[in-house]
Amino acid sequence: MAMDLHPDHQHGTDPEAPKRGRAAIAMGPAEDAVRLCRIEVERDPSSGRAWHSLGVALYRTGAFEEALDALQRAAERMPRSAETLYAMGVIRKDQRVHDDAQVLFSRVLDLEPEHAHALYNRGICRFSAGDGAGAVDDFTQACALAPDWTDAAYNLVIALAATRQYQRADQVLREREDLGPSQRADLYCDLGAARADDPECSDDVALAYFRRALELDPDFVQAQYRMGLVHARAKNRGPEHRQAAIDQLRELAARRDLRLEFPDAYRVYFALGSCLDDVDGNLDEAAEAYGRCVELAPRYAPALNNLGVVLRRKGDRARAMVMFRRAVLVSPGYAHAYHNLCSCYYDSSPDDLAEHLTDLLREAEAQGRCVQVVAQLVPRLVDLAKSDAFAAVYDQMHATKNVLGVACSRARGLLRREWTDAAVQREVSDLQELQSQAYDALVDFLRVLRPADAEPEVVDLNEVARRAVLHVQAMGPLFEHIRLVPASVVPRIQGKPRRLREMIVNLLLNAAQATGSGEGPGRIDVIVEVSPPRLLGGGYAHVARVTVRDTGPGMSEEDLGNALKPGFTTRPGGSGFGLPIAEHVVREHLGALAIDSAAGRGTTVTVELPPHADLQPNGTRMSLRPVIFEDYRDMLQTEVDDAPASDTHEPEMRQ
């Protein structure tokens, strides 16, 4: 292609500059490539290919914005250049602007429908944006166009697993024998992780995938760790799961190369400790496991907290308080550590309490966290004081309830007798009704004072909410207008499912009775969702959130202030214990309950429940093969100075 030189430009007199520019882009230092490509652009600013080459060279140096500007100029001069659009898409993808990248790759495919690399990269963008089905389509087409492309097949399996197309994922794995043993082991591990996180799949299926991964790679630490986690999550179902978890995690913890093979090795020791500390006879080994975890991750608050719990159970309260204090200081929002620290404070002598509290606040102030710590500490101390006061009256109230129950039974016996005097019959009936109301109110109050004991277990909040909604809907027409919106992915919660279900039922009953008091049935939404990651216990984690929103009359400011007081109600015949019981359950699970309401605009109750640390696996569930541009030289368009090619000519894509 003929090019006009600027006679007065020093660099323009070098006829070999284009060839050296291409060589520099392909093989030489990136800075030399940029310099020579700038010469080409100055030599012929109208050349789309020169701008394209400059964009590629700038991309190599990491100057993404300047590279995009150069490629945009190339696209203006070559509007049908698929490779220029593709290069722009690669840069936007590398910048994690997946929406823009997806649009650019789609424009490439409009021009060249069989551009396998554009399909591959668009699939990655779609997967990152949560469009698993679109990613499956793109990776399927990329595999059809490039049958030997193992990375495309790998990503197809991942996308199929993410969309719960497990049988097809298995089929692809069986058919693609060209996938190497390490790739197949990775995929079996990812499929096992997907099955383990799917509430509709059994643990046995997930374990089978991990075993396949270990058959291919016996030293695959990630598969061993996840297998141990599956058993650990099921430890309350039977001693065999706890022992299997302990055996698996012990074997991992004993590996000398664990820290080299597993960057987050501290999680192995933490998970091992969380299985061992369930049995008093294992407390020494549990303390050792947590201690090794703290050595590797000194700022991991869950390990500090759990080590404190073990030390306290062993009778070493002083060291336990130190661990709780460290956990609070490294993670001022970590509820478990505050709860345990406050329980130690409550049992301490005034002198010990003053000394320890002074040290805590001094250290918190030095770190600029004093306000955060006090804001968390004081409410929990008040909660403990309330609980202690409740416990002091519980036994007496329970005895009173028993006496009242006997009186109710005798009143029902009197009602079964035939009375000649109708007035006496009515009096006995009214007395029985009053006694029943008093008995029910007292039972509700006792449930606020001391909930029934239950063994915590791994809870799927979607399933808990579904059962609560079905339970309430079965009560009659007043409760039929409830809509459940489950979360697509819910973090696993360590809790008591019956208590959590009771909490949601109480919130629904309150909402249903409020909406039923106006004209029409009203509407109630139950929304289960996942908050964005936030700092909890020394690491980032999602928080489960349950929102119950109604279209009822709402509450006045005064009523809103009294809503959580036991016995307070504005509804005739109401017990006033629904919301206090719900709040009590939330506090049991170290969560938070908030009420937003105003007269005339309904009421929204939001519950947040933190995940339990020993249930969080390492890293993300599944990951695609690296988002790569296979070779930056594939983005380079050859500058032809001796062939009759036009700027609209597109070179064939290299496979």
Residue pairs with C-beta under 8 A, 6 or more apart in sequence:
1 47
1 639
1 640
1 641
1 643
1 644
1 645
1 646
2 641
3 43
3 44
3 47
3 641
4 43
4 44
5 12
5 13
5 43
6 12
6 42
6 43
7 13
9 42
9 43
11 17
11 39
11 42
11 43
12 39
12 42
12 43
14 39
17 36
17 39
17 40
17 43
18 40
18 639
18 641
20 36
21 33
21 36
21 37
21 39
21 40
21 53
21 57
21 639
22 53
22 636
22 638
22 639
24 32
24 33
24 36
24 37
24 57
25 33
25 37
25 53
25 56
25 57
25 60
25 632
25 633
25 636
26 633
26 636
30 57
30 60
30 61
31 61
33 57
33 60
34 54
34 57
34 58
34 60
34 61
37 50
37 53
37 54
37 57
38 54
40 47
40 50
40 53
40 54
40 639
41 47
41 50
41 51
41 54
41 70
43 50
44 50
46 77
47 77
47 639
47 647
48 73
48 74
48 75
48 76
48 77
48 78
48 81
48 84
48 647
49 74
49 78
49 637
49 639
49 647
50 639
51 70
51 71
51 73
51 74
51 77
52 70
52 71
52 74
52 78
52 81
52 83
52 84
52 87
52 636
52 637
53 636
53 637
53 639
54 70
55 67
55 68
55 69
55 70
55 71
55 74
55 84
55 87
55 88
56 67
56 87
56 632
56 635
56 636
58 64
58 66
58 67
58 70
59 67
59 87
59 90
59 91
59 632
59 635
60 632
64 91
64 94
64 95
67 91
68 88
68 91
68 92
71 84
71 87
71 88
71 91
72 88
74 81
74 84
75 81
75 84
75 85
75 88
77 647
78 84
78 647
78 648
80 111
80 648
80 650
81 637
81 648
81 650
82 108
82 111
82 112
82 115
82 118
82 650
83 635
83 637
83 650
83 651
83 653
84 637
85 104
85 105
85 107
85 108
85 111
86 104
86 105
86 108
86 115
86 117
86 118
86 635
87 635
88 104
89 101
89 102
89 104
89 105
89 108
89 118
89 121
89 122
90 101
90 121
90 629
90 635
92 98
92 100
92 101
92 104
93 101
93 121
93 124
93 125
93 627
94 627
94 629
96 128
98 125
98 126
98 128
98 129
99 125
99 129
101 121
101 122
101 125
102 122
102 125
102 126
102 129
105 118
105 119
105 121
105 122
105 125
106 122
108 115
108 118
109 115
109 118
109 119
109 122
111 650
112 118
112 650
112 653
114 145
115 653
116 141
116 142
116 145
116 146
116 149
116 152
116 653
116 655
117 142
117 630
117 634
117 653
119 138
119 139
119 141
119 142
119 145
120 138
120 139
120 142
120 149
120 151
120 152
120 155
121 627
122 138
123 134
123 135
123 136
123 137
123 138
123 139
123 142
123 155
123 159
124 135
124 155
124 624
124 627
126 132
126 134
126 135
126 138
127 135
127 155
127 158
127 159
127 162
127 624
132 159
132 162
132 163
133 163
135 155
135 159
135 162
136 156
136 159
136 160
136 163
136 165
139 152
139 153
139 155
139 156
139 159
140 156
142 149
142 152
142 156
143 149
143 152
143 153
143 156
146 152
146 655
148 178
150 176
150 178
150 179
150 180
150 183
151 625
151 628
153 172
153 176
153 178
153 179
154 179
154 183
154 186
154 187
154 624
154 625
155 624
155 625
156 172
157 169
157 172
157 173
157 187
157 190
157 191
158 187
158 190
158 622
158 623
158 624
159 624
160 166
160 168
160 169
160 172
161 169
161 190
161 191
161 194
161 622
162 194
162 622
164 194
164 198
166 191
166 194
166 195
169 187
169 191
170 191
173 179
173 184
173 187
173 188
179 187
181 216
181 217
182 216
182 217
184 213
184 216
185 213
185 214
185 216
185 217
185 220
185 223
186 213
188 209
188 210
188 212
188 213
188 216
188 223
189 209
189 210
189 213
189 220
189 222
189 223
189 226
190 621
190 622
190 623
191 209
192 206
192 207
192 208
192 209
192 210
192 213
192 223
192 226
192 227
192 230
193 206
193 226
193 617
193 621
193 622
194 621
194 622
195 201
195 205
195 206
195 209
196 203
196 206
196 226
196 229
196 230
196 233
197 489
197 621
199 460
199 462
199 463
203 230
203 231
203 233
203 234
206 230
207 227
207 230
207 231
210 223
210 224
210 226
210 227
210 230
211 227
213 220
213 223
214 220
214 223
214 224
214 227
217 223
219 261
221 252
221 255
221 258
221 261
221 262
222 262
222 618
224 248
224 251
224 252
225 249
225 252
225 262
225 267
225 268
225 271
225 617
225 618
226 617
227 248
228 244
228 245
228 248
228 249
228 252
228 268
228 271
228 272
229 245
229 271
229 615
229 617
231 241
231 242
231 244
231 245
231 248
232 241
232 242
232 245
232 249
232 271
232 274
232 275
232 614
232 615
233 458
233 492
233 615
234 241
234 458
235 241
235 242
235 245
235 275
235 278
236 455
236 456
236 457
236 458
237 457
242 275
242 278
245 271
245 275
246 272
246 275
246 276
249 268
249 271
249 272
249 275
250 272
252 258
252 262
252 268
252 272
253 268
253 269
253 272
253 289
253 292
255 261
258 265
258 268
259 265
259 296
262 268
262 618
264 618
264 619
265 296
266 292
266 293
266 296
266 297
266 300
266 303
267 293
267 618
269 289
269 290
269 292
269 293
269 296
269 303
270 289
270 290
270 293
270 300
270 302
270 303
270 306
270 613
270 614
271 614
272 286
272 289
273 286
273 287
273 289
273 290
273 293
273 303
273 306
273 307
273 310
274 306
274 614
276 282
276 283
276 285
276 286
276 289
277 283
277 286
277 290
277 306
277 309
277 310
277 313
280 313
283 310
283 313
283 314
284 314
286 310
287 307
287 310
287 311
287 314
290 303
290 306
290 307
290 310
291 307
293 300
293 303
293 307
294 300
294 303
294 304
294 307
297 303
297 538
298 330
299 330
299 331
299 538
300 330
300 537
300 538
300 539
301 327
301 328
301 330
301 331
301 334
301 337
301 537
301 538
302 327
302 334
302 336
302 537
302 538
302 613
302 614
303 538
304 323
304 324
304 326
304 327
304 330
304 337
305 323
305 324
305 327
305 334
305 336
305 337
305 340
305 537
306 613
306 614
307 323
308 319
308 320
308 321
308 322
308 323
308 324
308 327
308 337
308 340
309 320
309 340
311 317
311 319
311 320
311 323
312 320
312 340
312 344
317 344
317 347
320 340
320 344
321 341
321 344
321 356
324 337
324 340
324 341
324 344
325 341
325 356
325 359
325 360
325 363
327 334
327 336
327 337
327 341
327 537
328 334
328 337
328 338
328 341
328 360
328 364
328 373
328 376
328 377
329 360
329 363
329 364
329 367
329 369
329 373
330 538
331 337
331 535
331 536
331 537
331 538
332 364
332 369
332 372
332 373
332 376
333 372
333 376
333 534
333 535
333 536
334 536
334 537
334 538
335 376
335 590
335 591
335 610
336 537
336 590
338 376
338 377
338 380
339 380
339 590
341 377
342 377
342 380
342 381
342 383
342 384
343 384
345 353
345 356
345 357
345 381
346 381
346 384
346 385
346 388
348 356
360 373
361 370
361 373
361 374
364 370
364 372
364 373
364 374
383 587
390 448
390 449
390 450
391 449
391 450
393 449
394 446
394 449
394 450
397 442
397 445
397 446
397 449
398 446
400 442
401 439
401 442
401 443
401 446
404 435
404 438
404 439
404 442
405 439
407 435
408 432
408 435
408 436
408 439
411 428
411 431
411 432
411 435
412 432
414 428
414 432
415 425
415 428
415 429
415 432
419 425
419 428
440 575
441 567
441 575
441 577
444 575
444 577
444 581
445 566
445 567
445 577
447 577
447 581
448 566
448 577
448 580
448 581
448 584
451 499
451 584
451 585
451 588
452 499
454 496
454 498
454 499
455 496
456 494
456 495
456 496
457 494
457 495
457 496
457 497
458 492
458 493
458 494
458 615
459 492
459 493
459 494
459 495
459 496
459 497
459 500
460 490
460 492
461 487
461 490
461 493
461 500
461 528
461 544
461 546
461 609
462 486
462 487
462 490
462 528
464 497
464 500
464 501
464 504
465 484
465 486
465 504
465 526
465 528
465 546
466 484
466 486
467 501
468 501
468 504
468 505
468 508
468 526
469 482
469 484
469 504
469 508
469 526
471 501
471 505
472 479
472 482
472 505
472 508
472 509
472 512
473 479
473 480
473 482
477 521
478 512
478 513
478 516
478 521
479 508
479 509
479 512
480 521
481 515
481 521
481 522
481 523
481 524
482 508
482 512
482 524
482 525
482 526
483 523
483 524
483 525
483 526
484 526
484 528
485 525
485 526
485 527
485 528
485 529
486 528
487 528
487 529
487 530
487 544
489 530
490 528
490 530
490 544
491 530
491 541
491 542
491 543
491 544
491 611
491 615
491 616
492 611
492 612
492 615
493 500
493 544
493 589
493 609
493 611
493 612
494 611
494 612
494 614
494 615
495 588
495 589
495 609
496 588
496 589
499 585
499 588
499 589
500 585
500 589
502 581
502 585
503 581
503 582
503 585
503 586
503 607
504 526
504 546
504 548
504 582
506 578
506 579
506 581
506 582
507 548
507 578
507 579
507 582
507 605
507 607
508 524
508 526
508 548
509 578
510 578
510 579
510 605
511 524
511 548
511 549
511 550
511 552
511 603
511 605
512 524
512 550
513 571
513 574
514 522
514 550
514 552
514 553
514 571
514 603
515 521
515 522
515 523
515 524
515 550
515 551
515 552
516 522
517 552
517 553
517 571
518 552
518 553
522 550
522 551
522 552
523 550
523 551
524 548
524 549
524 550
524 551
525 547
525 548
525 549
525 550
526 546
526 547
526 548
527 545
527 546
527 547
527 549
528 544
528 545
528 546
529 544
529 545
529 547
530 542
530 543
530 544
530 545
531 542
531 543
531 544
531 545
531 608
532 542
533 540
533 541
533 542
534 540
534 541
534 543
536 543
536 610
536 611
537 610
537 613
539 616
541 610
541 611
541 613
541 616
542 611
543 608
543 609
543 610
543 611
544 608
544 609
544 610
544 611
545 606
545 607
545 608
545 609
546 606
546 607
546 609
547 604
547 605
547 606
547 607
548 604
548 605
549 602
549 603
549 604
549 605
550 602
550 603
550 604
551 602
552 602
552 603
553 599
553 600
553 602
554 597
554 598
554 599
554 600
554 601
554 602
554 603
555 563
555 570
555 595
555 597
555 598
555 599
555 603
556 599
557 598
559 570
560 595
560 597
560 598
562 568
563 579
563 595
563 597
564 579
564 580
564 583
564 593
564 595
565 576
565 580
566 576
566 577
566 580
567 575
567 576
567 577
568 576
569 575
569 576
579 595
579 605
582 593
582 605
582 607
583 593
586 592
586 593
586 607
586 609
587 593
589 609
589 610
590 609
590 610
591 607
591 608
591 609
591 610
592 607
592 608
593 605
593 606
593 607
594 605
594 606
595 603
595 604
595 605
595 606
596 603
596 604
596 605
596 606
597 603
597 604
629 635
634 653
634 654
637 651
638 651
